[in-house]
Amino acid sequence: MKKIFAALLSASFLLSPIVASQASADDFRRPPVVVQKEVIVKKTVVRPHWKKGYRVNASERRRFHDVNDYRRYRLAPPPRGYRWVRADNDFLLIGVTSGIISGIIAGR
């Protein structure tokens, strides 16, 4: 009985590399799995809502920053009764009393 058990044990040690190589060989024989993805990219164009003649209300004026050094940004000096303000990346020439936009320069 011991001899049969020893023979089976040695046979299992000798056959295990053969079985393992067969399993790894099967991986190379399979056709590659191709995964197809469909990617949809939505591009949104953000257009500023600033237009000449648009009246800026008080809540929007709070978000603006006054531009006192307009020469630094290469802007012309504002006429009397107007001022340059910066809204996001744009420069707006706004009437002080009316709040109406009279000029727009897009920033970089």
N, CA, C and O atoms as a GROMACS GRO file, in nm:
protein
  432
    1MET      N    1   0.082  -0.120   0.000
    1MET     CA    2   0.000   0.000   0.000
    1MET      C    3   0.086   0.126   0.000
    1MET      O    4   0.055   0.226  -0.064
    2LYS      N    5   0.196   0.115   0.075
    2LYS     CA    6   0.285   0.229   0.080
    2LYS      C    7   0.349   0.255  -0.056
    2LYS      O    8   0.371   0.370  -0.094
    3LYS      N    9   0.378   0.148  -0.127
    3LYS     CA   10   0.440   0.164  -0.258
    3LYS      C   11   0.344   0.231  -0.358
    3LYS      O   12   0.385   0.316  -0.436
    4ILE      N   13   0.217   0.193  -0.353
    4ILE     CA   14   0.117   0.253  -0.443
    4ILE      C   15   0.098   0.402  -0.409
    4ILE      O   16   0.090   0.487  -0.497
    5PHE      N   17   0.091   0.429  -0.281
    5PHE     CA   18   0.075   0.569  -0.238
    5PHE      C   19   0.197   0.654  -0.280
    5PHE      O   20   0.181   0.768  -0.324
    6ALA      N   21   0.315   0.598  -0.265
    6ALA     CA   22   0.438   0.670  -0.305
    6ALA      C   23   0.440   0.689  -0.455
    6ALA      O   24   0.484   0.794  -0.503
    7ALA      N   25   0.395   0.590  -0.532
    7ALA     CA   26   0.393   0.601  -0.678
    7ALA      C   27   0.292   0.708  -0.724
    7ALA      O   28   0.321   0.786  -0.815
    8LEU      N   29   0.177   0.712  -0.662
    8LEU     CA   30   0.077   0.814  -0.697
    8LEU      C   31   0.125   0.954  -0.660
    8LEU      O   32   0.101   1.051  -0.733
    9LEU      N   33   0.191   0.965  -0.546
    9LEU     CA   34   0.243   1.095  -0.502
    9LEU      C   35   0.352   1.145  -0.596
    9LEU      O   36   0.354   1.263  -0.632
   10SER      N   37   0.441   1.057  -0.636
   10SER     CA   38   0.547   1.099  -0.728
   10SER      C   39   0.491   1.130  -0.866
   10SER      O   40   0.539   1.221  -0.934
   11ALA      N   41   0.389   1.057  -0.909
   11ALA     CA   42   0.325   1.085  -1.039
   11ALA      C   43   0.256   1.220  -1.037
   11ALA      O   44   0.256   1.292  -1.136
   12SER      N   45   0.196   1.255  -0.924
   12SER     CA   46   0.129   1.385  -0.916
   12SER      C   47   0.230   1.499  -0.921
   12SER      O   48   0.202   1.605  -0.978
   13PHE      N   49   0.348   1.478  -0.861
   13PHE     CA   50   0.452   1.581  -0.867
   13PHE      C   51   0.508   1.595  -1.009
   13PHE      O   52   0.543   1.705  -1.051
   14LEU      N   53   0.515   1.485  -1.081
   14LEU     CA   54   0.568   1.489  -1.216
   14LEU      C   55   0.466   1.545  -1.316
   14LEU      O   56   0.505   1.610  -1.413
   15LEU      N   57   0.336   1.522  -1.294
   15LEU     CA   58   0.234   1.566  -1.389
   15LEU      C   59   0.184   1.709  -1.363
   15LEU      O   60   0.124   1.769  -1.452
   16SER      N   61   0.209   1.763  -1.246
   16SER     CA   62   0.156   1.897  -1.216
   16SER      C   63   0.215   2.007  -1.306
   16SER      O   64   0.140   2.096  -1.345
   17PRO      N   65   0.344   2.006  -1.342
   17PRO     CA   66   0.392   2.109  -1.435
   17PRO      C   67   0.331   2.095  -1.574
   17PRO      O   68   0.310   2.195  -1.643
   18ILE      N   69   0.303   1.974  -1.616
   18ILE     CA   70   0.243   1.954  -1.748
   18ILE      C   71   0.102   2.011  -1.751
   18ILE      O   72   0.062   2.075  -1.848
   19VAL      N   73   0.027   1.987  -1.645
   19VAL     CA   74  -0.110   2.038  -1.637
   19VAL      C   75  -0.109   2.191  -1.630
   19VAL      O   76  -0.192   2.256  -1.693
   20ALA      N   77  -0.016   2.248  -1.557
   20ALA     CA   78  -0.006   2.393  -1.546
   20ALA      C   79   0.032   2.456  -1.678
   20ALA      O   80  -0.019   2.562  -1.713
   21SER      N   81   0.122   2.391  -1.754
   21SER     CA   82   0.161   2.449  -1.884
   21SER      C   83   0.045   2.441  -1.983
   21SER      O   84   0.030   2.529  -2.067
   22GLN      N   85  -0.038   2.336  -1.974
   22GLN     CA   86  -0.156   2.327  -2.060
   22GLN      C   87  -0.253   2.440  -2.030
   22GLN      O   88  -0.311   2.498  -2.122
   23ALA      N   89  -0.272   2.471  -1.902
   23ALA     CA   90  -0.365   2.578  -1.865
   23ALA      C   91  -0.316   2.713  -1.914
   23ALA      O   92  -0.396   2.795  -1.959
   24SER      N   93  -0.185   2.736  -1.907
   24SER     CA   94  -0.133   2.865  -1.954
   24SER      C   95  -0.134   2.871  -2.106
   24SER      O   96  -0.149   2.979  -2.162
   25ALA      N   97  -0.118   2.756  -2.173
   25ALA     CA   98  -0.122   2.754  -2.319
   25ALA      C   99  -0.262   2.784  -2.369
   25ALA      O  100  -0.277   2.843  -2.476
   26ASP      N  101  -0.363   2.746  -2.294
   26ASP     CA  102  -0.500   2.773  -2.335
   26ASP      C  103  -0.528   2.923  -2.338
   26ASP      O  104  -0.609   2.969  -2.420
   27ASP      N  105  -0.463   3.000  -2.251
   27ASP     CA  106  -0.484   3.144  -2.249
   27ASP      C  107  -0.437   3.209  -2.378
   27ASP      O  108  -0.498   3.306  -2.424
   28PHE      N  109  -0.330   3.158  -2.438
   28PHE     CA  110  -0.278   3.218  -2.560
   28PHE      C  111  -0.359   3.178  -2.682
   28PHE      O  112  -0.355   3.247  -2.784
   29ARG      N  113  -0.432   3.069  -2.674
   29ARG     CA  114  -0.511   3.024  -2.787
   29ARG      C  115  -0.644   3.095  -2.798
   29ARG      O  116  -0.707   3.096  -2.904
   30ARG      N  117  -0.688   3.154  -2.688
   30ARG     CA  118  -0.816   3.225  -2.691
   30ARG      C  119  -0.804   3.353  -2.772
   30ARG      O  120  -0.700   3.420  -2.767
   31PRO      N  121  -0.907   3.388  -2.846
   31PRO     CA  122  -0.902   3.517  -2.916
   31PRO      C  123  -0.908   3.632  -2.816
   31PRO      O  124  -0.974   3.620  -2.713
   32PRO      N  125  -0.841   3.741  -2.844
   32PRO     CA  126  -0.842   3.852  -2.748
   32PRO      C  127  -0.982   3.914  -2.738
   32PRO      O  128  -1.056   3.922  -2.836
   33VAL      N  129  -1.014   3.955  -2.621
   33VAL     CA  130  -1.144   4.017  -2.596
   33VAL      C  131  -1.132   4.166  -2.628
   33VAL      O  132  -1.047   4.235  -2.574
   34VAL      N  133  -1.217   4.215  -2.716
   34VAL     CA  134  -1.216   4.354  -2.756
   34VAL      C  135  -1.332   4.425  -2.688
   34VAL      O  136  -1.448   4.388  -2.704
   35VAL      N  137  -1.299   4.527  -2.612
   35VAL     CA  138  -1.400   4.606  -2.543
   35VAL      C  139  -1.416   4.737  -2.619
   35VAL      O  140  -1.319   4.812  -2.636
   36GLN      N  141  -1.534   4.763  -2.664
   36GLN     CA  142  -1.559   4.886  -2.738
   36GLN      C  143  -1.633   4.983  -2.648
   36GLN      O  144  -1.735   4.951  -2.587
   37LYS      N  145  -1.578   5.102  -2.642
   37LYS     CA  146  -1.641   5.206  -2.563
   37LYS      C  147  -1.683   5.319  -2.655
   37LYS      O  148  -1.612   5.354  -2.749
   38GLU      N  149  -1.796   5.373  -2.626
   38GLU     CA  150  -1.843   5.488  -2.702
   38GLU      C  151  -1.838   5.608  -2.608
   38GLU      O  152  -1.911   5.614  -2.509
   39VAL      N  153  -1.751   5.701  -2.640
   39VAL     CA  154  -1.733   5.818  -2.556
   39VAL      C  155  -1.800   5.936  -2.624
   39VAL      O  156  -1.772   5.968  -2.739
   40ILE      N  157  -1.889   5.999  -2.551
   40ILE     CA  158  -1.959   6.116  -2.603
   40ILE      C  159  -1.911   6.237  -2.524
   40ILE      O  160  -1.926   6.242  -2.401
   41VAL      N  161  -1.855   6.333  -2.594
   41VAL     CA  162  -1.805   6.454  -2.530
   41VAL      C  163  -1.897   6.568  -2.568
   41VAL      O  164  -1.915   6.600  -2.686
   42LYS      N  165  -1.955   6.630  -2.467
   42LYS     CA  166  -2.042   6.745  -2.492
   42LYS      C  167  -1.961   6.871  -2.469
   42LYS      O  168  -1.907   6.893  -2.360
   43LYS      N  169  -1.954   6.953  -2.569
   43LYS     CA  170  -1.882   7.078  -2.557
   43LYS      C  171  -1.984   7.190  -2.541
   43LYS      O  172  -2.079   7.202  -2.619
   44THR      N  173  -1.964   7.269  -2.441
   44THR     CA  174  -2.052   7.382  -2.419
   44THR      C  175  -1.974   7.510  -2.442
   44THR      O  176  -1.862   7.525  -2.394
   45VAL      N  177  -2.033   7.598  -2.512
   45VAL     CA  178  -1.971   7.727  -2.538
   45VAL      C  179  -2.038   7.828  -2.446
   45VAL      O  180  -2.159   7.849  -2.451
   46VAL      N  181  -1.956   7.889  -2.364
   46VAL     CA  182  -2.008   7.988  -2.271
   46VAL      C  183  -1.996   8.124  -2.336
   46VAL      O  184  -1.886   8.172  -2.364
   47ARG      N  185  -2.107   8.184  -2.359
   47ARG     CA  186  -2.108   8.317  -2.420
   47ARG      C  187  -2.149   8.418  -2.314
   47ARG      O  188  -2.247   8.399  -2.242
   48PRO      N  189  -2.073   8.523  -2.305
   48PRO     CA  190  -2.110   8.623  -2.204
   48PRO      C  191  -2.241   8.691  -2.242
   48PRO      O  192  -2.273   8.709  -2.359
   49HIS      N  193  -2.315   8.726  -2.141
   49HIS     CA  194  -2.444   8.790  -2.168
   49HIS      C  195  -2.430   8.941  -2.171
   49HIS      O  196  -2.531   9.012  -2.170
   50TRP      N  197  -2.308   8.991  -2.175
   50TRP     CA  198  -2.290   9.136  -2.180
   50TRP      C  199  -2.307   9.185  -2.324
   50TRP      O  200  -2.246   9.133  -2.417
   51LYS      N  201  -2.392   9.284  -2.339
   51LYS     CA  202  -2.415   9.346  -2.469
   51LYS      C  203  -2.424   9.497  -2.448
   51LYS      O  204  -2.458   9.544  -2.340
   52LYS      N  205  -2.393   9.569  -2.553
   52LYS     CA  206  -2.407   9.715  -2.544
   52LYS      C  207  -2.552   9.750  -2.520
   52LYS      O  208  -2.642   9.693  -2.582
   53GLY      N  209  -2.573   9.845  -2.432
   53GLY     CA  210  -2.708   9.887  -2.401
   53GLY      C  211  -2.774   9.808  -2.290
   53GLY      O  212  -2.884   9.842  -2.248
   54TYR      N  213  -2.709   9.704  -2.244
   54TYR     CA  214  -2.763   9.622  -2.135
   54TYR      C  215  -2.751   9.699  -2.005
   54TYR      O  216  -2.646   9.756  -1.975
   55ARG      N  217  -2.859   9.703  -1.928
   55ARG     CA  218  -2.857   9.772  -1.799
   55ARG      C  219  -2.816   9.673  -1.691
   55ARG      O  220  -2.879   9.569  -1.673
   56VAL      N  221  -2.711   9.706  -1.620
   56VAL     CA  222  -2.659   9.620  -1.514
   56VAL      C  223  -2.732   9.655  -1.386
   56VAL      O  224  -2.732   9.770  -1.343
   57ASN      N  225  -2.794   9.554  -1.323
   57ASN     CA  226  -2.866   9.581  -1.199
   57ASN      C  227  -2.769   9.584  -1.080
   57ASN      O  228  -2.650   9.555  -1.095
   58ALA      N  229  -2.819   9.619  -0.965
   58ALA     CA  230  -2.734   9.641  -0.847
   58ALA      C  231  -2.668   9.511  -0.799
   58ALA      O  232  -2.555   9.515  -0.752
   59SER      N  233  -2.737   9.399  -0.810
   59SER     CA  234  -2.676   9.274  -0.763
   59SER      C  235  -2.559   9.233  -0.852
   59SER      O  236  -2.461   9.176  -0.803
   60GLU      N  237  -2.569   9.261  -0.981
   60GLU     CA  238  -2.456   9.230  -1.070
   60GLU      C  239  -2.341   9.327  -1.047
   60GLU      O  240  -2.225   9.289  -1.059
   61ARG      N  241  -2.372   9.451  -1.016
   61ARG     CA  242  -2.266   9.549  -0.992
   61ARG      C  243  -2.182   9.514  -0.871
   61ARG      O  244  -2.065   9.554  -0.864
   62ARG      N  245  -2.236   9.443  -0.776
   62ARG     CA  246  -2.160   9.405  -0.657
   62ARG      C  247  -2.050   9.306  -0.690
   62ARG      O  248  -1.948   9.301  -0.621
   63ARG      N  249  -2.069   9.228  -0.794
   63ARG     CA  250  -1.968   9.130  -0.833
   63ARG      C  251  -1.853   9.193  -0.912
   63ARG      O  252  -1.748   9.131  -0.925
   64PHE      N  253  -1.872   9.312  -0.962
   64PHE     CA  254  -1.771   9.377  -1.045
   64PHE      C  255  -1.661   9.436  -0.960
   64PHE      O  256  -1.681   9.471  -0.843
   65HIS      N  257  -1.544   9.448  -1.020
   65HIS     CA  258  -1.431   9.514  -0.954
   65HIS      C  259  -1.398   9.639  -1.034
   65HIS      O  260  -1.383   9.633  -1.156
   66ASP      N  261  -1.388   9.752  -0.966
   66ASP     CA  262  -1.352   9.876  -1.034
   66ASP      C  263  -1.209   9.868  -1.084
   66ASP      O  264  -1.120   9.816  -1.015
   67VAL      N  265  -1.187   9.920  -1.204
   67VAL     CA  266  -1.052   9.924  -1.262
   67VAL      C  267  -1.005  10.069  -1.255
   67VAL      O  268  -1.044  10.152  -1.337
   68ASN      N  269  -0.921  10.098  -1.155
   68ASN     CA  270  -0.868  10.233  -1.141
   68ASN      C  271  -0.742  10.252  -1.225
   68ASN      O  272  -0.716  10.363  -1.273
   69ASP      N  273  -0.664  10.148  -1.243
   69ASP     CA  274  -0.542  10.157  -1.323
   69ASP      C  275  -0.567  10.103  -1.463
   69ASP      O  276  -0.511  10.000  -1.502
   70TYR      N  277  -0.651  10.172  -1.538
   70TYR     CA  278  -0.692  10.124  -1.671
   70TYR      C  279  -0.575  10.121  -1.769
   70TYR      O  280  -0.580  10.046  -1.867
   71ARG      N  281  -0.471  10.200  -1.746
   71ARG     CA  282  -0.355  10.198  -1.836
   71ARG      C  283  -0.280  10.065  -1.825
   71ARG      O  284  -0.218  10.020  -1.922
   72ARG      N  285  -0.285  10.006  -1.711
   72ARG     CA  286  -0.220   9.876  -1.691
   72ARG      C  287  -0.280   9.771  -1.784
   72ARG      O  288  -0.209   9.683  -1.833
   73TYR      N  289  -0.408   9.779  -1.808
   73TYR     CA  290  -0.477   9.686  -1.897
   73TYR      C  291  -0.491   9.741  -2.039
   73TYR      O  292  -0.562   9.683  -2.122
   74ARG      N  293  -0.422   9.852  -2.067
   74ARG     CA  294  -0.422   9.916  -2.199
   74ARG      C  295  -0.562   9.957  -2.241
   74ARG      O  296  -0.603   9.938  -2.356
   75LEU      N  297  -0.635  10.014  -2.149
   75LEU     CA  298  -0.769  10.066  -2.177
   75LEU      C  299  -0.760  10.217  -2.191
   75LEU      O  300  -0.676  10.282  -2.130
   76ALA      N  301  -0.849  10.271  -2.271
   76ALA     CA  302  -0.856  10.417  -2.287
   76ALA      C  303  -0.915  10.478  -2.159
   76ALA      O  304  -0.992  10.412  -2.089
   77PRO      N  305  -0.879  10.602  -2.129
   77PRO     CA  306  -0.940  10.664  -2.010
   77PRO      C  307  -1.091  10.677  -2.029
   77PRO      O  308  -1.137  10.713  -2.137
   78PRO      N  309  -1.168  10.648  -1.924
   78PRO     CA  310  -1.314  10.655  -1.938
   78PRO      C  311  -1.360  10.799  -1.950
   78PRO      O  312  -1.304  10.887  -1.885
   79PRO      N  313  -1.461  10.826  -2.032
   79PRO     CA  314  -1.516  10.961  -2.038
   79PRO      C  315  -1.583  11.000  -1.907
   79PRO      O  316  -1.605  10.916  -1.819
   80ARG      N  317  -1.614  11.127  -1.895
   80ARG     CA  318  -1.679  11.175  -1.773
   80ARG      C  319  -1.815  11.106  -1.757
   80ARG      O  320  -1.894  11.099  -1.851
   81GLY      N  321  -1.841  11.056  -1.636
   81GLY     CA  322  -1.968  10.988  -1.608
   81GLY      C  323  -1.964  10.839  -1.634
   81GLY      O  324  -2.066  10.771  -1.618
   82TYR      N  325  -1.850  10.786  -1.674
   82TYR     CA  326  -1.835  10.643  -1.699
   82TYR      C  327  -1.719  10.588  -1.617
   82TYR      O  328  -1.635  10.664  -1.568
   83ARG      N  329  -1.715  10.457  -1.602
   83ARG     CA  330  -1.605  10.393  -1.532
   83ARG      C  331  -1.583  10.255  -1.590
   83ARG      O  332  -1.675  10.192  -1.642
   84TRP      N  333  -1.458  10.208  -1.580
   84TRP     CA  334  -1.425  10.074  -1.624
   84TRP      C  335  -1.445   9.978  -1.506
   84TRP      O  336  -1.403  10.007  -1.394
   85VAL      N  337  -1.507   9.866  -1.532
   85VAL     CA  338  -1.522   9.760  -1.432
   85VAL      C  339  -1.479   9.629  -1.495
   85VAL      O  340  -1.483   9.612  -1.617
   86ARG      N  341  -1.438   9.537  -1.409
   86ARG     CA  342  -1.398   9.404  -1.458
   86ARG      C  343  -1.500   9.302  -1.413
   86ARG      O  344  -1.523   9.284  -1.293
   87ALA      N  345  -1.561   9.236  -1.509
   87ALA     CA  346  -1.659   9.131  -1.483
   87ALA      C  347  -1.601   9.001  -1.538
   87ALA      O  348  -1.587   8.984  -1.659
   88ASP      N  349  -1.570   8.909  -1.448
   88ASP     CA  350  -1.504   8.784  -1.484
   88ASP      C  351  -1.372   8.816  -1.555
   88ASP      O  352  -1.276   8.858  -1.490
   89ASN      N  353  -1.366   8.797  -1.686
   89ASN     CA  354  -1.244   8.826  -1.759
   89ASN      C  355  -1.266   8.935  -1.864
   89ASN      O  356  -1.182   8.955  -1.952
   90ASP      N  357  -1.376   9.004  -1.856
   90ASP     CA  358  -1.410   9.110  -1.951
   90ASP      C  359  -1.404   9.246  -1.882
   90ASP      O  360  -1.424   9.258  -1.761
   91PHE      N  361  -1.376   9.347  -1.962
   91PHE     CA  362  -1.378   9.484  -1.913
   91PHE      C  363  -1.498   9.555  -1.973
   91PHE      O  364  -1.519   9.554  -2.094
   92LEU      N  365  -1.578   9.617  -1.886
   92LEU     CA  366  -1.700   9.685  -1.930
   92LEU      C  367  -1.689   9.833  -1.897
   92LEU      O  368  -1.643   9.871  -1.789
   93LEU      N  369  -1.731   9.916  -1.991
   93LEU     CA  370  -1.741  10.059  -1.968
   93LEU      C  371  -1.886  10.088  -1.934
   93LEU      O  372  -1.975  10.077  -2.019
   94ILE      N  373  -1.910  10.125  -1.809
   94ILE     CA  374  -2.046  10.139  -1.758
   94ILE      C  375  -2.070  10.284  -1.717
   94ILE      O  376  -1.984  10.350  -1.660
   95GLY      N  377  -2.192  10.331  -1.749
   95GLY     CA  378  -2.233  10.462  -1.702
   95GLY      C  379  -2.252  10.459  -1.550
   95GLY      O  380  -2.313  10.366  -1.497
   96VAL      N  381  -2.198  10.560  -1.480
   96VAL     CA  382  -2.202  10.559  -1.334
   96VAL      C  383  -2.345  10.570  -1.283
   96VAL      O  384  -2.383  10.494  -1.194
   97THR      N  385  -2.424  10.659  -1.337
   97THR     CA  386  -2.559  10.681  -1.284
   97THR      C  387  -2.661  10.584  -1.342
   97THR      O  388  -2.750  10.539  -1.271
   98SER      N  389  -2.650  10.552  -1.471
   98SER     CA  390  -2.752  10.467  -1.535
   98SER      C  391  -2.724  10.319  -1.525
   98SER      O  392  -2.818  10.240  -1.520
   99GLY      N  393  -2.596  10.280  -1.523
   99GLY     CA  394  -2.563  10.139  -1.520
   99GLY      C  395  -2.572  10.072  -1.655
   99GLY      O  396  -2.577   9.950  -1.663
  100ILE      N  397  -2.575  10.152  -1.761
  100ILE     CA  398  -2.586  10.096  -1.897
  100ILE      C  399  -2.445  10.072  -1.953
  100ILE      O  400  -2.357  10.157  -1.939
  101ILE      N  401  -2.427   9.957  -2.016
  101ILE     CA  402  -2.296   9.921  -2.074
  101ILE      C  403  -2.281   9.994  -2.207
  101ILE      O  404  -2.366   9.984  -2.295
  102SER      N  405  -2.171  10.067  -2.220
  102SER     CA  406  -2.148  10.138  -2.345
  102SER      C  407  -2.026  10.083  -2.420
  102SER      O  408  -2.005  10.120  -2.536
  103GLY      N  409  -1.948   9.998  -2.357
  103GLY     CA  410  -1.832   9.940  -2.425
  103GLY      C  411  -1.791   9.810  -2.357
  103GLY      O  412  -1.801   9.795  -2.235
  104ILE      N  413  -1.744   9.715  -2.440
  104ILE     CA  414  -1.703   9.585  -2.390
  104ILE      C  415  -1.568   9.550  -2.452
  104ILE      O  416  -1.550   9.562  -2.574
  105ILE      N  417  -1.474   9.508  -2.370
  105ILE     CA  418  -1.346   9.458  -2.420
  105ILE      C  419  -1.324   9.321  -2.355
  105ILE      O  420  -1.322   9.308  -2.233
  106ALA      N  421  -1.307   9.221  -2.438
  106ALA     CA  422  -1.286   9.085  -2.387
  106ALA      C  423  -1.143   9.072  -2.341
  106ALA      O  424  -1.049   9.107  -2.412
  107GLY      N  425  -1.126   9.021  -2.220
  107GLY     CA  426  -0.991   9.000  -2.165
  107GLY      C  427  -0.932   8.870  -2.213
  107GLY      O  428  -1.000   8.787  -2.274
  108ARG      N  429  -0.806   8.854  -2.185
  108ARG     CA  430  -0.737   8.731  -2.227
  108ARG      C  431  -0.751   8.625  -2.123
  108ARG      O  432  -0.700   8.514  -2.141
   0.00000   0.00000   0.00000
